[in-house]
Amino acid sequence: MSFAYGRALQGRATASQTADLEIAMNELDVGTKMIDSAMYDRESATLLVRFRAWHVEEFAEVPESVVSAWRISQAPDDFFDNKIRHRFASRRLGQRKAAANR
């Protein structure tokens, strides 16, 4: 997943902006039962999360220290629910289409 994925869903990024956004984001290794993947932009403190339930959410102003603690948490889904999901402003960016054979 890339940050550009979320922006493209809303048609807000040009091709050059998309390339710039892809470079700025760092993919996080946080795949869990609930989360497929995530990306974090240090400059804007923006966290993008792609859920296994087929949608993407953008979380604003998430400190890097919170993201770092999430990455090493023994219970990442619980940490996400308690320390990120309900504490930072978010918005749903889009819904992925499920594969035809699912």
N, C-alpha and C positions, 0 to 999 in steps of 0.2 A: 504494500500500500504506500502511496505517497501523499504528501500534503496536497499536491496538485489534484489528486483524485477528488478530495472534498471540494476544492475550489471549482474544479471542472463540473462537478455535480450541480453547482449553482450558476455556472456560466459566467463566473466573475474574473477568470484569469485569461490573459492573452497567452500565446505560445511562449513568448520570452519570459513572462512572469511565471508561467508554469515551470520552465526550466530552472529559474532562480529559486523558486519555492522548493523544488525537489532537492536542490543542493543544500538548502538551509536546514532541512529536516534530518533528524537522525532516527533510524529505525531502532526500536527497543525490543529486546528479547523478553517479552512478557506473555507469551501465549499461554492461556489458561483454559479452564472449562468454559468460561464465559467470554473471554476475549481472544480474538483471532490474532490481532497484531496492534501495534501502537507506534506512533512517531511523536517526537518532541522537538520543538524549535526553541533553543535557548534564548535567542534574541527577543522573541515575542512572548516567551513563556506559554506557548500554545501546545496543548497536547491533543493529538488526534487518536481516537480509539476506534478500531473496527471490531465490532462484536460478532460473535458466532451466530447471533440472531439476525444477521444480515443487514445491519445498519451501522452508520458511522456517526460519531459525535465528536464535536470540537469543544475542548475545555479551555477557558481563558485564564490567564494569570496564575498558572500553576508553577510554584517555585521548583527550581531544579532539585532542591533538597528533598522535596516530597516525591518527585519522580524517581530519584536515586533510592530512596527508602522503599518505594513500591517494587523496584526491580529486584531487591534482595530479600523482600518479605517472604516469610515461610508460608503465608496464606495470602497470595496476591489478589485473589478475588475479594476476600474479606477486606483487605487493605484498600482496594479500589473503592468498594462500596462505602466504607467508613471514612476514608481520608481524602477521597477525590470526588467521586460521583455526586455526593450531596453537599460538598463544600465549595465548589467552584462553578462559576457561571458556565453553562453549556448550551449547545444547540445541536439539533440533529441536522446533519448535512445531506443525508440521503439514504436510500435503501439499495442494497445490491440485489441483483436478480439471482435467484437460486438456480443452480444447475438443473438442466432439464431432467436428469436422471435421479434427482433427489426426491 
